[in-house]
Amino acid sequence: MTTTRQPIKRSIGKKLIFILTMAQILFLGTLVSVGFYFIRYTLQDQLDKRVSAFSSQFESSLKTAMISMDVGTLRSVGQQAILLPDIIEFNIFLHGKMIVNEKSSKTKSYHIISINKKVSASGQELGAINYSMSLDSLDTHKKNIYITLLMICFFELVFATVLAYLIGKYITNRSNYLISGIEKYASGDSEFKYERKMDDEFGIIAESFNSMTLKLNELRFQNIQSSKMAALGEMAAGVAHEINNPLTIIVGTVATLNQFMPHELKDRELFEKNLERIQLTVRRIVKIISALKTFSRNAESDPFEEVEIKKTIEDSLALCSEKFSENKIELRVKISVESNITILARSAQISQVLINLLSNSLDAVTELKEKWVEIDCYIHKSTLTIKVIDSGNGIKSEFIQRIMEPFFTTKQVGKGTGLGLSISKNIIENHNGNFYYDETSPKTCFIIELPVANIY
């Protein structure tokens, strides 16, 4: 199945670039408006202070000269004033008559203001001064400030736009990486997972996706297994029914033969021994069929009920003990619990976990010189503990943290799916128990812990 990606009308990256750029323009526009107002206010204040300082500088000299009618001093003041920066023309009026008129030889000015100031003493007006001042230097200073401010705003806007582009590209690239992975999984690549390590929110999304796909794959496998087990259960039930009928006939016939056996029969002891052997073999077949029916059933919908753990273990061993014998592997069984000890469980699922562990141990020790598998069951402080130990030297340290992951396996290709331990762990945890690998054991050891339902 293939998926077609819908075109992205408004990508996150473009939205981010637009939002950051507009925000920066708004901010810079406000900054420029406030800056222009502040510069205008500051320059006006400087101008007022300059005019006031200039007027105060000559006011005392002018008053004395005007009172004494000292024209020479007034002309001297005018000559000094015209030499000052920005003064274009300086005039002195005495009793309404201009007696000093000084003009600067400086370059022509384009922005001039004219200032008139009366000179008084003891409440009597003596005369006045009139001077023209060039504002070109202030205008140049103001222009330079404006240009500098606009340049700062321009480079700030460029920087913000580039930064927004880089951030948008970063987010877009990571988003596309996540989207491509999801599309691969949706297209049927169920083993896909994100390999790139990301230490941000995208990394959390990737890890969550990996965990989700592992769970989905596990559930898919469990569904497939459930279907298989359901079909096997139906088949086993039919086989058990077909086999039970002739077995009943065999058992009945043996009983009849035993009852009506002639006393004068030669080798009577051998005959009885053979009949007993037939009865034991039939009982073993019945036990195996009973265990097969229990194990092969789909127990997902079964209610939890009190289960005799000793019987469950024995039924599980009945299904695999022959395989251990064929491979010449010693099977050690230590069941230190009474027959009436029960746990609240689904019997078929507990059998599934036990048989999976026993099967794993069998595969692990088949090629070893020392070949044995041990199942140890005991109760400690209201907790039932089942240990499955084999003669292997344990699991490599680099694999310990991963052995419970779905699809992780150290077996050769075709000999394992890597789901057995993962499913077993889920089953035991659903029974309010614990399932773990014992790192302290010198041999390979898996432990199941389940709460006991009753202790008599």
LINVENJO-V471500 format. One line per field, one symbol per residue. ss: DSSP state (H for helix, E for strand, L for the rest). Layout:
BEGIN
ss=???
END
This chain:
BEGIN
ss=LLLLLLLLLLLHHHHHHHHHHHHHHHHHHHHHHHHHHHHHHHHHHHHHHHHHHHHHHHHHHHHHHHHLLLHHHHHHHHHHHHLLLLEEEEEEEELLEEEEEEELLLLLLLLEEEEEEEEEELLEEEEEEEEEEELHHHHHHHHHHHHHHHHHHHHHHHHHHHHHHHHHHHHHHHHHHHHHHHHHHHLLLLLLLLLLLLLLHHHHHHHHHHHHHHHHHHHHHHHHHHHHHHHHHHHHHHHHHHHHHHHHHHHHHHHHHHHLLLLLLLLHHHHHHHHHHHHHHHHHHHHHHHHHHHHHLLLLLLLLEEEEHHHHHHHHHHHHHHHHHHLLLEEEEEELLLLLLEEEELHHHHHHHHHHHHHHHHHHHLLLLLLEEEEEEEEELLEEEEEEEELLLLLLHHHHLLLLLLLLLLLLLLLLLLLHHHHHHHHHHHLLLEEEELLLLLLEEEEEEEEEEELL
END
